[in-house]
Amino acid sequence: NSNQVGQCDDILILTAMPAELAPLLDAVEIIDTFQLGQRVLYSAKRGEHRMMLAMTGIGLVNAEQMTTLALENFPVRALLYSGVDGSTHRIGDVVIVEQWLLSDSNEPRPVDSQLLQTAKALVNLPLPFQRCTPHPLDPPGQEVCLEHAPQLILGSIGRSADPFGGNIF
């Protein structure tokens, strides 16, 4: 563990909740841990790919604070947010958005074109989506399963909203 800021890890991957971060941490080799105030960032790698992973907490205020903190302390080439999108899609579906709509605007914003092209290349691959997970995760509890097989969905519009009125949830 380290309390100082480290070198560049090309990709920053953020999630809102522990249940979203845990499977990502299980899939990588943790290189270092950085404590920035109350926040923890993990430097990790998978194969040749280096990345930073962190949990933001729920809500736009938490997401903005964690993102700002990470970007102020680490040079990042790309930022990915992995988590629940609050859409009408089914729980477990993976949604790759082409545009993003913030709650304070009616004008969609495009996502990064290179990252979108990379994501589009995944659409026809046989990806191993899981239908079951232990609940709770830690300590592992009884297995809970979805009734449907999760799908990869491309071309949606992502939406961000703040039901907490600018307060930390």
C-alpha positions as CSV (number, residue, x, y, z in Angstrom):
1,N,0.0,0.0,0.0
2,S,1.1,3.5,-0.8
3,N,0.0,7.0,0.3
4,Q,1.6,8.8,-2.6
5,V,0.4,9.5,-6.1
6,G,1.8,7.1,-8.7
7,Q,2.6,6.9,-12.4
8,C,0.2,6.9,-15.3
9,D,-2.2,3.9,-15.6
10,D,-3.8,4.4,-19.0
11,I,-7.4,3.6,-18.1
12,L,-9.5,4.7,-15.2
13,I,-12.4,2.4,-14.5
14,L,-15.0,3.6,-12.0
15,T,-18.0,1.9,-10.4
16,A,-20.7,3.1,-7.9
17,M,-21.0,0.2,-5.6
18,P,-18.9,-2.6,-4.1
19,A,-20.9,-5.3,-5.9
20,E,-19.8,-3.6,-9.2
21,L,-16.2,-3.2,-8.2
22,A,-15.5,-6.6,-6.6
23,P,-15.7,-8.7,-9.9
24,L,-13.4,-6.2,-11.6
25,L,-10.8,-6.4,-8.8
26,D,-11.1,-10.2,-8.9
27,A,-10.2,-10.2,-12.6
28,V,-7.0,-8.2,-12.3
29,E,-3.6,-8.3,-10.5
30,I,-3.5,-5.4,-7.9
31,I,-0.2,-3.6,-8.1
32,D,-0.7,-0.9,-5.6
33,T,-3.4,0.8,-3.5
34,F,-3.6,4.6,-3.1
35,Q,-5.5,6.3,-0.3
36,L,-6.6,9.8,-1.3
37,G,-8.6,11.2,1.6
38,Q,-11.5,8.9,2.2
39,R,-11.2,7.4,-1.3
40,V,-9.2,4.3,-2.4
41,L,-7.8,3.8,-5.9
42,Y,-6.3,0.5,-7.1
43,S,-3.5,0.3,-9.6
44,A,-3.9,-2.9,-11.5
45,K,-3.0,-4.8,-14.6
46,R,-4.5,-7.6,-16.7
47,G,-2.0,-9.1,-19.1
48,E,-0.2,-6.1,-20.6
49,H,-3.0,-3.6,-19.8
50,R,-2.5,-1.3,-16.8
51,M,-5.5,0.5,-15.2
52,M,-6.8,2.3,-12.2
53,L,-10.0,1.1,-10.5
54,A,-12.1,2.9,-7.9
55,M,-15.5,3.1,-6.4
56,T,-17.3,6.4,-6.6
57,G,-20.2,5.8,-4.4
58,I,-23.8,6.3,-5.5
59,G,-25.0,9.5,-7.2
60,L,-23.6,12.2,-9.4
61,V,-21.9,14.2,-6.6
62,N,-19.9,11.1,-5.5
63,A,-19.1,10.3,-9.1
64,E,-17.9,13.8,-9.8
65,Q,-15.8,14.0,-6.6
66,M,-14.1,10.6,-7.3
67,T,-13.5,11.3,-10.9
68,T,-12.0,14.8,-10.2
69,L,-9.8,13.4,-7.5
70,A,-8.5,10.6,-9.7
71,L,-7.9,12.9,-12.7
72,E,-6.1,15.5,-10.5
73,N,-3.7,12.9,-9.2
74,F,-3.2,10.5,-12.2
75,P,-2.7,11.1,-15.9
76,V,-5.4,9.1,-17.6
77,R,-6.0,8.4,-21.3
78,A,-9.5,7.0,-21.0
79,L,-12.2,6.8,-18.4
80,L,-14.8,4.0,-18.3
81,Y,-17.7,3.8,-16.0
82,S,-18.9,0.3,-15.2
83,G,-22.2,0.1,-13.3
84,V,-25.9,0.4,-13.2
85,D,-27.3,2.8,-15.8
86,G,-30.8,3.3,-14.4
87,S,-32.3,2.6,-17.8
88,T,-35.2,0.5,-18.9
89,H,-32.9,-2.4,-19.8
90,R,-32.9,-5.5,-17.7
91,I,-30.7,-6.0,-14.7
92,G,-27.5,-7.7,-15.8
93,D,-27.6,-6.4,-19.4
94,V,-24.4,-4.6,-20.5
95,V,-25.3,-1.4,-22.3
96,I,-22.8,0.5,-24.5
97,V,-24.0,4.0,-25.1
98,E,-23.3,6.1,-28.2
99,Q,-24.5,9.3,-26.6
100,W,-24.8,10.7,-23.1
101,L,-27.6,12.9,-21.8
102,L,-27.1,14.9,-18.6
103,S,-30.1,15.7,-16.5
104,D,-29.4,19.5,-16.8
105,S,-29.4,19.4,-20.6
106,N,-31.5,18.2,-23.5
107,E,-28.6,18.0,-25.8
108,P,-26.9,14.5,-26.0
109,R,-23.1,14.4,-25.8
110,P,-21.1,11.9,-27.9
111,V,-18.9,9.4,-26.2
112,D,-15.3,8.9,-27.3
113,S,-15.2,7.6,-30.8
114,Q,-12.2,5.3,-30.4
115,L,-13.6,3.7,-27.2
116,L,-17.0,3.2,-29.0
117,Q,-15.3,1.5,-32.0
118,T,-13.5,-0.8,-29.5
119,A,-16.8,-1.6,-27.8
120,K,-18.5,-2.2,-31.1
121,A,-15.9,-4.9,-31.9
122,L,-17.2,-6.8,-28.9
123,V,-20.8,-7.0,-30.0
124,N,-20.4,-10.3,-32.0
125,L,-18.0,-12.0,-29.6
126,P,-19.4,-14.8,-27.4
127,L,-18.9,-13.0,-24.1
128,P,-19.3,-15.0,-20.8
129,F,-22.0,-13.0,-18.9
130,Q,-22.8,-14.4,-15.5
131,R,-26.4,-15.1,-14.5
132,C,-25.6,-16.0,-10.9
133,T,-23.7,-14.3,-8.0
134,P,-23.4,-14.9,-4.3
135,H,-25.4,-12.5,-2.1
136,P,-23.9,-10.9,-0.1
137,L,-20.5,-10.9,-1.8
138,D,-18.5,-10.7,1.4
139,P,-18.7,-13.1,3.1
140,P,-20.1,-15.1,0.2
141,G,-23.8,-15.9,0.8
142,Q,-26.4,-17.9,-1.0
143,E,-26.2,-17.8,-4.8
144,V,-28.8,-15.6,-6.5
145,C,-29.6,-16.0,-10.2
146,L,-31.3,-13.9,-12.9
147,E,-34.2,-15.5,-14.8
148,H,-32.8,-14.3,-18.1
149,A,-29.4,-14.5,-19.9
150,P,-27.8,-11.0,-19.8
151,Q,-27.2,-9.4,-23.2
152,L,-24.8,-6.8,-24.7
153,I,-26.8,-3.9,-26.0
154,L,-25.2,-1.3,-28.3
155,G,-26.6,2.1,-29.4
156,S,-28.5,3.3,-26.4
157,I,-28.5,6.8,-24.9
158,G,-27.0,7.0,-21.4
159,R,-28.7,9.3,-18.9
160,S,-27.4,10.9,-15.8
161,A,-29.7,12.3,-13.2
162,D,-29.4,13.6,-9.6
163,P,-32.3,12.5,-7.5
164,F,-30.4,13.6,-4.4
165,G,-30.5,17.3,-5.2
166,G,-26.8,17.9,-5.3
167,N,-26.2,16.2,-2.0
168,I,-23.9,13.3,-1.3
169,F,-25.8,10.0,-1.0
